[in-house]
Each structure stands twice: as structure tokens, then as C-alpha cells.
Amino acid sequence: MSGRDGARLADVKSFWESNPLWTGESAFVPGSKEFFEEHRRVYMAECFGGSWDPRFFPPSHLGDPEALRVLDLGCGIGFWVSEFARRGYRNVFGADLTSRALELTRMRLDAYGLEASLQQENAEDLSFEDGCFDHVNCQGVIHHTPSTETAVAEIARVLRPGGTASISVYYRNVALRSWPVLKWIVSPLVWAGAGLKGRGREKMLRESDVDEIVRLYDGAENPIGKSYTRSSFERLLAPHFEVNELYLHFFPARALPFSIPASLHRQLDRRLGFMIYASVTRRSTP
């Protein structure tokens, strides 16, 4: 886990209000169709190795997508809200801590003629009623909130018994676990320009502290960023969920100072992913 000393939810909200996803990286105007199309293209390549993984979506046994109530918690700039809407989900709710994220999500939906309900929410204290959703999608969100355990409990609370969720957090993979040694091995790449551009992250890979690298990934002023091992993620989920499957994705090839073949990117995505994803089912009594 990493965060600035004494970081509060207000600090998290302030940062993301001023630094929505993909701003500070894209050359396009935030909210423009070019901005969203670039984001989708890069997201698909970096987060999934270029191909969809059906495990992100509700399992077929839950029933007709048109009838399911789906919550995208921490919707950011609307990637998942729009993807659910594209696939025929008619009762999609997008929630985010910041008003700017909801504004950009609405612009994204309007750009493609899609519909969803949007509202401002705190993942640690949701206003939704108990058991009102069939599926919750929460990708890369709860590792940014002060009490991740509380956010997990809230996801379980708003799911009906037997409801499902797809939840992901930063994964403390072998590269991060080995970073004190690996840093010196890959230092020529770092000095050649490896690293993420924008948001004050250009020198993040010169850090020795793994927790600081995780925090810096989303921006130099990001107040909280946490990473989990497989076992610690399972412990986080176990009080409320049956964990059906854990799997990896997300290899940020754009951080490399050279291009890699798509086939290699897919292998790195699945074997050396920096995000760990859980497909879970809510227990009868959360």
C-alpha cells in the first residue's frame, strides 16, 4: 500500500477532479470524440492485449442483459459504461466520486448515442439500496480509496445474493516484488526513455520504493495508490464473496522506449499483468 501521509478521501476527490483519466496523456481535447476514440484504442491494447475478455461481463446464468441492473463503480471517463451500453445492457448505472468524471462520461455517451444513468457517489458509502444490482463492475478503483475494505463491503451490500462482480486492483507482480534488484538490470531502458509520459510520471521508474512507483503511476500528485499480492487480494474479498476466478491483465507497453510485437504484448498481458482481476459472487449474507 502507498499513499501520502494522512491522505483523506477529500484529497482523493480533489486529485481526480483535476486529473481525470487520460487527461495529461492525450493530445486531443478532453471530451472530444477523438479523445475518447484514442482512449478506447489504447485501453484495449494496454489493458487486454488488444482483445476482449468475456469474464468482465455478467455471466450468462444471470439472465437477459436487457433486464440486468449493472453498476459501474468508479466509472472515470466512461469507458465501461459505454461498453456495457454498446452490448445491449439497458439498466446501466455509472457512479464516480468526481463531477468531472461524470461530465466526461455523459459526453462520451452522447458522442455515440448511448444511454446510462449517472450519479456522484463515494465508494465507501454508497447511496444505493441493499441488493439492488445484479452485477457490479469496478476496475482499478478501490486501490485509490482510503478504506478499501469498506468499499468492498459496500459492493457486496448493493449486490443481491448470488449477484456477481468483476473487481480489479494493482497487482504486486514479480516485476514489482523484484524491483530493488530488477531496477539495476533494466536501468539502461530507463535512461533510454522507458516510463510513462505526462501527469508528472516521467521519472517514476527511477524510484527505488515500489509503493512510490505504484502511487506515481496515476500522477505525481496522486494521494493514494495500493498494490496487492494474489493472497492479499483474496483476503480482501473473502469476507463477502466467493472468489470464482483470479486472472491477470494490463501490461503498459507504451512505457517501453521501443515497440513490441502484438503476440508478445498478449503474452506479457496474461503472464506479467500489473492488474489482478477477480470474478466473484456475493455470499448469501455479506
N, C-alpha and C positions, 0 to 999 in steps of 0.2 A: 504494500500500500504506500502511496505517496500523496502528500498534499502540503501546501504551505501551512505553517504553524497557525493553528486556530482558525483554519478556513471554515466558513459557515455557508449555509445554503444561500444566504444573500450574496456572498462572494461568487458562488457558482452561477447564480442567476445573472449577476452583473457582467461576468465574463462572457457568457453565451449570448446575452442580449446584444453585446457589442461585437461578438465574434461568431456569427452563425457558421455552421458547416460550409465549407468550400469557399467562403469569402476569404480573401487574403491569399488564395491559391489561383483562382481563375482570373483570366484577363477580361472576361465578359462581365457585363453589368449584372450584379445580383438581382434576380427576379426576371431576367430576360430569358427567352426560350433557349437561346444559345448557352446561357449559364446552366440551365437545367439539363440540356442535352449533353453538354460536356461532363457534368457531374455524373449522370447516369452511365455514360461510356466508361469513365474512369472507375466508378464504383463497381461496375460489373467486372472489369478487368482485375482490379486490385483485391476486391473482397471475395470473388468467387472464381478467380482464374479464368474469367470470360464466359462461364456457362452457369445456368441456373441450377440451384439445388432445391428440389421439391420439399425438402424437410423444413424449409422456412414457413411453409403454408400449413393451414389446418389439415389434419389427416382426414381422409375421406369418410371415416366412420362417424364423424361429427355431423355429416349431412350436407344438404344443398348449400353451396356458398352464398346463394342469394338470401338464405334465411339466417345465416350465422351473424352474430354480433361480434365484431372484431375490434380490439383496441390496439392501436399502435402507440405505445407509451414512449415518450421522448422522440417525437416524430421529426425533430430537426427541420430540414428544409423540404420534407415531404416525399422523400424517395419511396418509402414503404407504403405510405398512404396511397400514393398514386399507383403503385404496383398492385396492391390489393384491388383498387377500383378498376384497373385495367382488366383484371381477371374475373370480373363479374360479381365481386363482393359488394352488396348493396347497403350493408349496415356497418360501415367503417367509421371509426371514431379516431381522430388524431389528437393527441394531447402532448403539450410541451410546457416546460417551465417558463419559457420566454414568449413575449408577444411578437417579437421579430421573427422567430421561427414559424409561428402560426401565420403571420403575414406572408412569408415566403411560400409556405405550404399552400395557402389559398391561391397565390399567384401561379404556382405550379399546376394545381388542379385546373384553374381557369384556362391556362395555356393549352391544355389537352382536352378540355370539355369533360372533366371528370367531377364526381361529387363525393363529398365526405363531410362528416360533422367534425368541427374543430373546437377545442376549448383549452384554456390555460389551466394547468394542473401541476401540483407538486407530487412527484412520485412517492414521497414518503407519507403523504396524507391526501389520498385521492378522494374526490367528492362523490364518486360513483357508488351506487348501492351494492350491497353484498351480492355476489353471484350473478351479476348482470351481463357478463360476457362469456362467450363460448371459447374464445381464443384471444390471447394477448401476445403481441409481437413487441419485443423490447431489445433492440440491437445496439449494443455499445453505449448504454445509458447509465445503468446503475453503478458503474465503476466511477462515476463522476459525482455522486451524491454523498453527503457526509455519512449517513446511516444506510449503507447498502442493505443490511439485514432488514431494516424497516421497509424499504422499497420492495424487497422480495415478499415480505408478508402482505403488503398491500396488493401486489399482483395476485397472490393466492386468494385474498379476500374478495376481489372483484370477479374472480372466475367462478363459474358454477362447479359443483362437484363433478369430476370427470372431464372438466374443461381442460384445454391444453394451452401451452405457451412455448414460444421459442425465445430464449434469452441468451444473450452473449455478453462477454466481458473480455478485457485484455488478458491474453494468456501468457503466463511466465514460461515461455517455451525454452528449449535447450539453448538457444542463442542468448536469451536474456539471463538464464541461470549461469551461463558460462562467460558472461560479458567481461568480468575482470581479466580473464585470460584472452578471450576472443578479441577484445579491443585492440590488443597489440598485433594480433595476426592480421586483422583487416584494416589496420591503420593506413596502409598505402591507399586503399579505396577511399577512406575518409578524407585524406588530404587531396585525393583526386577529385573530390566533389560529391561523394556519397552523402546522402542526407535529404531531408525534405525541405523544400523551399517555401518561403512565406510564413507568416504568423510568428516570426522570430525564432524559427527552429533550425536555422542553417547550420549551427554548430552543435546540435544536440548529441550527435554520435561521438563527440569528443569528451562527453561526460563519462565519468567512471562509475557514478552511482546509478544503478539500474532503475531504481524508483524515480530518480530525477528524469531519466530518459522517458519513462512511461508518462510522467506528468507533462513533459515538454512536447510530446507527440501532438497534442491538440493546440499548442501555442505557448509562447514564453510566459504569458500571464495566467495560464490555466491554473486555478487554485487546487484542483483535486484530480488525480488520476491514479487508479489502482490496477494491479495485475494479480492474477490468481493462478495457482497450480491446478491441475486436474482435481486433486484431492480436496483442496480448499474450496474450490467451486462446488463440488459435490456436497461438502458440509454446509455450505451456504444455502443450498436448495433443499436439502434433505428434510428439514422440519415441516415443509409444506407440500412437497412434490415427490411423486415417483419420477425418477430420472430414467427416461426411456433410452436416451442415447446422448453421448457426447461426441463431438467431432470438431475438426479444425478448418478454418479458412483464413484468408487475408494475409497475403504476402505483398508488401508495398514495393513492387518492382520499380516504381517511379523514383524511389530513393537511390537506386543504383546509378553510377555515372556512365552506364552503358546499357544497351538493350539486351534482353534475353529472349530466346525462342518461346513461343506460346506454350509449347509442350512442357518445357522446363518450368515455366511460370505455374502451370497447373499442378505439377508435382510439388513444387515448393508451397503452393497454396494449401494443399492437403496434408503435407507432411511437416511443414515448418510454419504453419499459420500462426499469426500473432493474435488471433481471436479464438476463443473456445466457445462453442455453441452447445446449448442444451435443448433437447426436445423433452418436455416434461408434461405430466398430467397431475392436476390438482388432487390431493388426497381428499377423502370424504369429509374430514374435519381438519381444516387448516390450522 
